[in-house]
Amino acid sequence: MPAQPKEILEQLLRLLGFDATVEEHSMDQGLLLDVKTDEPGRLIGRQGQTLSELQYIANRLLFRQDQQAPKVMVDVGGYRAQAREALVQKAREAAEKVRRWGDIVELEPLNAFDRRIIHNALKDDPSIETHSVEVEGTDKKAIILRPKH
């Protein structure tokens, strides 16, 4: 039986004590599950941490039910879209510094989801290369931007 992403997330939210509805939207790389709730801050958490963990749990539940299930991205009130746009803007500004000064620019440590956004934002830039590097004392990695030779 195919997984029902919307229903699974709604049930998970209900079990966690949230009064919420979920809208399902198709995306290139899977599904966007947009949560509507009166408590968006509680669901998003500090720097989107709670939202990321909710997305992880939802994807694990879906995969366990159906290994062919599409990956889902969970968002609350457009938070991810705004955060994504801010990351893309940060990547462009860093790339401009690299182009202008020829120096290496290091961005702050980020989780894998956010690093992927930055790598994808700059992957077609012919003058910039990006690399993720370990940051001691954390499970996050920083991104280094440098001129392509």
C-alpha positions in Angstrom: 0.0 0.0 0.0 1.5 3.4 -1.0 2.3 5.8 1.8 0.0 8.7 2.6 2.4 11.6 3.4 -0.3 14.2 4.3 -2.2 11.8 6.6 1.0 10.5 8.3 2.1 14.1 9.1 -1.3 15.1 10.3 -1.5 12.1 12.6 2.1 12.8 13.9 1.2 16.4 14.6 -2.0 15.4 16.4 -0.1 12.9 18.5 2.4 15.7 19.4 -0.5 17.9 20.5 -0.7 20.3 17.6 -4.0 21.5 16.1 -2.9 21.7 12.5 -3.9 21.0 8.9 -1.5 20.0 6.1 -1.6 21.0 2.4 0.2 18.8 0.0 2.0 20.3 -3.0 4.1 18.5 -5.7 7.7 19.6 -6.2 10.5 18.5 -8.6 12.2 16.4 -5.9 9.1 15.1 -4.1 6.4 16.6 -2.0 6.0 19.8 0.0 3.8 19.4 3.1 2.8 22.9 4.2 1.5 22.9 7.8 -1.1 25.5 8.9 -1.2 26.0 12.6 -1.8 28.8 15.2 1.5 27.8 16.8 4.1 28.1 14.0 6.9 29.2 16.3 6.6 26.0 18.4 6.7 23.9 15.3 9.6 25.8 13.6 11.8 25.9 16.7 15.1 27.7 17.2 16.6 28.2 13.7 14.2 25.7 12.3 15.6 22.8 14.3 12.2 21.4 15.4 10.9 21.7 11.8 14.0 19.8 10.5 13.5 17.1 13.1 9.8 16.8 12.2 10.7 16.5 8.5 13.2 13.8 9.4 10.7 11.8 11.4 8.0 12.1 8.7 10.4 10.9 6.0 11.5 7.9 8.2 7.9 6.9 8.8 7.0 7.2 5.1 10.1 5.2 4.0 9.4 2.5 6.6 5.8 2.2 5.2 6.8 2.4 1.5 10.4 2.4 0.3 9.3 4.0 -2.9 7.7 6.9 -1.2 8.8 10.4 -2.4 10.9 12.5 0.0 8.8 15.2 1.7 9.8 18.7 2.7 7.8 20.0 5.7 7.2 23.7 5.9 5.3 25.9 8.3 3.9 29.2 7.0 6.5 29.6 4.3 9.4 29.5 6.8 11.6 27.2 4.6 11.0 29.3 1.5 12.1 32.5 3.3 15.1 30.7 4.9 16.1 29.2 1.5 16.0 32.6 -0.1 18.2 34.1 2.7 20.7 31.3 2.2 20.8 31.7 -1.6 21.3 35.5 -1.0 24.2 34.8 1.5 25.8 32.4 -1.1 25.6 35.0 -3.8 27.1 37.7 -1.6 30.0 35.4 -0.6 30.6 34.4 -4.2 30.8 38.1 -5.1 33.5 38.6 -2.4 35.5 35.7 -3.8 35.2 37.1 -7.4 36.1 40.7 -6.3 39.0 39.9 -4.0 40.1 36.4 -5.0 40.1 35.3 -1.4 38.6 32.2 0.2 35.3 32.9 2.0 34.1 30.5 4.8 30.5 30.4 5.8 29.3 29.5 9.3 28.6 25.8 10.1 25.4 24.6 8.5 23.4 21.4 8.5 23.3 19.1 5.4 20.0 20.5 4.2 21.2 24.1 4.2 24.6 23.2 2.7 22.9 21.5 -0.2 20.9 24.7 -0.9 24.2 26.7 -1.0 26.1 24.2 -3.2 23.1 24.1 -5.6 22.9 27.9 -5.7 26.5 28.1 -6.9 27.0 24.9 -8.8 26.7 26.6 -12.2 28.9 29.5 -11.4 32.0 29.1 -13.6 34.3 31.2 -11.3 33.5 29.7 -7.9 33.9 26.3 -6.4 32.4 25.2 -3.0 33.5 22.6 -0.5 32.1 21.4 2.8 34.7 21.1 5.6 34.5 19.5 9.0 34.1 21.9 12.0 35.6 20.5 15.2 33.3 20.0 18.1 30.1 20.0 16.0 28.2 17.7 13.6 27.8 20.5 11.2 30.1 21.4 8.4 31.1 24.8 7.0 31.2 25.7 3.3 34.3 27.2 1.8 34.0 29.2 -1.4 37.2 29.8 -3.5 38.0 30.9 -7.0 38.0 28.1 -9.7 41.3 27.7 -11.4 
